[in-house]
Amino acid sequence: MRIAAFLTLVLFAMPASAEPVRLAAAGSLRAALAEVAQTFTQGAGGTTVTQTYAPSGLLRQRIAAGEPFEVFASANMEHPEAVGRERNRPTVLFARNALCAITRQGLEVTPDTLLDRLLDPAIRLGTSTPRADPAGDYAFALFARAETLRPGAKASLEGKALLLTGGPDSARPPEGRDLYAWQFERNAADIFLTYCTNAVLARAADPSLRQVAVPAALSVAADYGMILLSDRPEATQFAMFLLSPAAQAILDRHGFVAPGLPNR
């Protein structure tokens, strides 16, 4: 029997539970993990997944405050590893992402000119909030890499960055609106640095926006970590499913790099 098929049988051999699995996950995972959770529920005979999406740093604070989440899927390794040190539980890498730039309509930007545009005093640069949201940490890591190409770039970019998302007091879009497309709709930024997967969703919401790849010299990899916080069998079952080829294929389809996919 193939390993993937065997794993599926093991994962879905347990009876359904009336109590849902409680998932806390980074906001950038919303679309992908909603589909993962739906697929899990169908295969697990009805065991549902209660999903809470927020910036990973804020979720870490809520976990520390005692909220009973059972699976924590973070947009970095740092936050789940910190929880793991407190609870003596391991963190596993389950997906990767990368930074891209979203630009407003009419602004000409290419990968080769991206740094020049970011440094232009007339350009409003949006990022997420460092420490609260890993997307902000990754953007500031990009600023540090820019320093090696342009002395003084780090301080300039950190000084001009508008922390528009990911913080506890960040403005929120109306219900059902894409967070990043809404930043441009309300004219809050000219360029926004965020995950490439977020850029895809923003462009789907507003095709006038443009997605610009970050050049290799500035590129920052985003590792996503997951930690199991409960010994309840249904929570373990969901965590294992997230690592399975079926769930990894869903992540891949949503634009993530899925390390658990078999080589083809």
C-alpha positions as CSV (number, residue, x, y, z in Angstrom):
1,M,0.0,0.0,0.0
2,R,1.3,3.5,-0.8
3,I,2.4,5.5,2.2
4,A,0.0,8.4,1.4
5,A,-2.9,6.0,1.2
6,F,-1.9,4.3,4.4
7,L,-1.6,7.6,6.2
8,T,-5.1,8.6,5.0
9,L,-6.5,5.4,6.5
10,V,-4.8,6.0,9.8
11,L,-5.9,9.6,10.0
12,F,-9.5,8.9,9.3
13,A,-9.9,5.6,11.2
14,M,-11.1,7.3,14.3
15,P,-14.8,8.0,15.0
16,A,-16.0,11.6,14.7
17,S,-16.0,13.8,17.9
18,A,-18.9,16.1,18.9
19,E,-16.3,18.6,20.2
20,P,-14.5,20.5,17.4
21,V,-10.8,20.8,17.1
22,R,-9.7,24.4,18.1
23,L,-7.3,25.8,15.6
24,A,-5.4,29.1,16.0
25,A,-3.7,30.2,12.7
26,A,-1.9,33.1,11.0
27,G,-4.2,35.3,9.0
28,S,-2.2,34.5,5.8
29,L,-3.4,30.9,6.1
30,R,-7.1,31.6,6.2
31,A,-8.0,30.6,2.7
32,A,-5.8,27.5,2.6
33,L,-6.6,26.2,6.1
34,A,-10.3,26.8,5.6
35,E,-10.1,24.3,2.7
36,V,-7.9,22.0,4.7
37,A,-10.3,22.0,7.6
38,Q,-13.3,21.3,5.3
39,T,-11.4,18.4,3.7
40,F,-10.5,17.1,7.2
41,T,-14.1,17.2,8.4
42,Q,-15.3,15.3,5.3
43,G,-12.7,12.6,5.7
44,A,-12.9,12.4,9.5
45,G,-16.6,11.6,9.6
46,G,-17.8,15.0,10.7
47,T,-15.2,16.2,13.2
48,T,-15.2,19.9,12.7
49,V,-12.5,22.5,13.2
50,T,-13.2,25.8,15.0
51,Q,-10.8,28.3,13.2
52,T,-9.4,31.5,14.7
53,Y,-7.2,33.6,12.4
54,A,-5.1,36.5,13.6
55,P,-1.5,37.7,13.6
56,S,0.7,35.0,15.0
57,G,2.3,37.2,17.7
58,L,-1.1,38.1,19.0
59,L,-2.2,34.5,19.0
60,R,0.9,33.6,21.0
61,Q,-0.2,36.1,23.6
62,R,-3.7,34.7,23.7
63,I,-2.3,31.2,24.1
64,A,-0.1,32.4,27.0
65,A,-3.2,34.0,28.5
66,G,-4.9,30.6,28.6
67,E,-7.1,30.4,25.6
68,P,-7.6,26.7,24.9
69,F,-6.4,26.4,21.4
70,E,-5.3,22.8,20.4
71,V,-3.3,23.5,17.2
72,F,-1.3,26.6,16.6
73,A,-0.2,27.3,13.0
74,S,2.1,30.3,12.9
75,A,3.6,32.3,10.0
76,N,7.1,31.9,11.6
77,M,8.9,29.3,13.8
78,E,9.7,31.7,16.6
79,H,6.2,32.0,18.2
80,P,5.3,28.3,18.3
81,E,8.9,27.4,19.4
82,A,8.5,29.9,22.3
83,V,5.2,28.2,23.3
84,G,6.9,24.8,22.9
85,R,9.7,25.7,25.3
86,E,7.1,26.6,27.9
87,R,5.1,23.4,27.4
88,N,7.8,21.0,26.4
89,R,6.3,20.4,23.0
90,P,8.0,20.3,19.6
91,T,7.4,22.6,16.6
92,V,7.3,21.3,13.0
93,L,7.7,23.2,9.8
94,F,4.7,22.6,7.6
95,A,4.8,25.3,4.9
96,R,6.9,28.1,3.5
97,N,6.1,31.5,2.0
98,A,8.0,34.5,0.6
99,L,7.6,38.3,0.4
100,C,6.3,40.1,-2.6
101,A,5.3,43.7,-3.2
102,I,1.8,44.8,-4.0
103,T,1.7,48.1,-5.9
104,R,-1.1,50.5,-6.7
105,Q,-2.5,51.0,-10.2
106,G,-0.3,53.3,-12.4
107,L,2.9,52.9,-10.4
108,E,5.6,51.4,-12.5
109,V,7.7,49.0,-10.5
110,T,9.8,46.0,-11.5
111,P,12.0,43.7,-9.4
112,D,15.1,45.6,-10.6
113,T,13.6,49.0,-9.6
114,L,11.8,47.8,-6.4
115,L,14.5,49.1,-4.0
116,D,14.7,52.5,-5.7
117,R,10.9,52.8,-5.4
118,L,10.9,51.7,-1.7
119,L,13.5,54.4,-0.9
120,D,11.7,57.1,-2.9
121,P,10.5,59.7,-0.3
122,A,7.3,60.2,-2.2
123,I,6.3,56.5,-2.0
124,R,4.2,55.5,0.9
125,L,5.4,52.1,2.1
126,G,3.0,49.8,3.9
127,T,4.0,46.8,6.1
128,S,2.5,44.7,8.8
129,T,3.5,45.3,12.5
130,P,6.7,43.7,13.6
131,R,6.6,41.4,16.6
132,A,2.8,41.2,16.5
133,D,2.8,39.8,12.9
134,P,5.7,37.9,11.4
135,A,5.0,39.5,8.0
136,G,6.2,42.8,9.6
137,D,9.3,41.0,10.9
138,Y,10.1,39.6,7.5
139,A,9.6,43.1,5.9
140,F,12.1,44.6,8.4
141,A,14.5,41.7,7.7
142,L,14.3,42.8,4.0
143,F,15.2,46.3,5.1
144,A,18.3,44.9,6.8
145,R,19.3,43.1,3.6
146,A,18.8,46.3,1.7
147,E,21.5,47.9,3.9
148,T,24.1,45.6,2.3
149,L,23.2,47.0,-1.1
150,R,22.6,50.7,-0.1
151,P,24.2,52.0,3.1
152,G,21.6,53.8,5.0
153,A,18.7,52.0,3.5
154,K,17.7,50.1,6.6
155,A,17.2,53.2,8.7
156,S,15.4,55.0,5.9
157,L,13.0,52.1,5.2
158,E,12.3,51.5,8.9
159,G,11.7,55.2,9.4
160,K,9.1,55.5,6.5
161,A,7.4,52.1,6.9
162,L,3.6,52.5,7.7
163,L,2.6,49.7,10.1
164,L,-0.9,49.3,8.6
165,T,-1.8,45.7,9.5
166,G,-1.2,43.0,12.1
167,G,-1.2,45.1,15.2
168,P,-3.8,45.0,18.0
169,D,-5.1,48.4,17.0
170,S,-4.8,48.1,13.2
171,A,-7.7,49.3,11.1
172,R,-9.8,46.4,9.9
173,P,-11.6,46.2,6.5
174,P,-15.4,45.8,6.2
175,E,-16.6,42.2,6.5
176,G,-15.8,40.1,3.4
177,R,-13.2,42.6,2.0
178,D,-9.6,41.6,1.3
179,L,-7.3,43.2,3.9
180,Y,-4.6,44.2,1.5
181,A,-6.7,45.3,-1.4
182,W,-8.6,47.5,1.1
183,Q,-5.4,49.3,2.0
184,F,-5.1,50.5,-1.6
185,E,-8.9,51.2,-1.8
186,R,-8.6,53.6,1.2
187,N,-5.4,55.1,-0.3
188,A,-3.2,54.1,2.6
189,A,-0.1,53.0,0.7
190,D,1.5,53.0,-2.7
191,I,3.5,49.8,-2.1
192,F,2.8,47.1,0.4
193,L,5.3,44.4,1.4
194,T,3.5,41.2,2.4
195,Y,3.4,37.5,1.6
196,C,3.2,36.4,-2.0
197,T,0.1,34.4,-1.1
198,N,-1.6,37.6,0.2
199,A,-0.6,39.4,-3.0
200,V,-2.4,36.8,-5.0
201,L,-5.6,37.2,-3.0
202,A,-5.4,41.0,-3.2
203,R,-5.1,40.9,-6.9
204,A,-8.1,38.6,-7.1
205,A,-10.1,41.2,-5.2
206,D,-8.7,44.1,-7.2
207,P,-7.1,43.2,-10.6
208,S,-5.8,46.8,-11.0
209,L,-3.2,46.0,-8.4
210,R,0.2,44.6,-9.4
211,Q,2.3,41.9,-7.8
212,V,6.1,42.5,-8.0
213,A,8.6,39.7,-7.1
214,V,11.3,40.6,-4.6
215,P,14.8,40.2,-6.2
216,A,17.0,37.5,-4.8
217,A,19.4,40.0,-3.1
218,L,16.5,41.2,-1.0
219,S,14.5,38.0,-0.7
220,V,13.5,36.8,2.8
221,A,12.1,33.3,3.3
222,A,9.1,32.8,5.6
223,D,9.0,29.4,7.5
224,Y,5.6,28.4,8.9
225,G,5.6,26.3,12.1
226,M,2.9,24.3,13.7
227,I,2.6,23.0,17.3
228,L,0.1,20.6,18.8
229,L,-1.1,21.9,22.2
230,S,-3.4,19.1,23.2
231,D,-3.2,15.4,23.6
232,R,-6.9,14.9,22.5
233,P,-6.9,12.3,19.7
234,E,-9.0,14.5,17.4
235,A,-6.5,17.4,17.7
236,T,-3.6,15.0,17.0
237,Q,-5.5,13.7,14.0
238,F,-5.9,17.2,12.5
239,A,-2.2,18.1,13.1
240,M,-1.2,14.9,11.4
241,F,-3.6,15.6,8.5
242,L,-2.0,19.1,8.1
243,L,1.3,17.3,7.4
244,S,-0.3,14.7,5.0
245,P,0.1,14.9,1.2
246,A,-3.6,15.7,0.8
247,A,-3.4,18.9,3.0
248,Q,0.1,19.8,1.6
249,A,-1.4,19.7,-1.9
250,I,-4.0,22.2,-0.8
251,L,-1.3,24.5,0.6
252,D,0.6,24.2,-2.6
253,R,-2.5,25.1,-4.6
254,H,-2.9,28.3,-2.5
255,G,0.7,29.4,-3.4
256,F,2.6,28.1,-0.4
257,V,5.8,26.0,-0.7
258,A,4.7,22.6,0.8
259,P,7.6,20.6,2.1
260,G,5.5,17.6,2.8
261,L,4.6,16.9,-0.9
262,P,6.3,13.8,-2.4
263,N,8.9,14.4,-5.1
264,R,7.5,14.1,-8.6
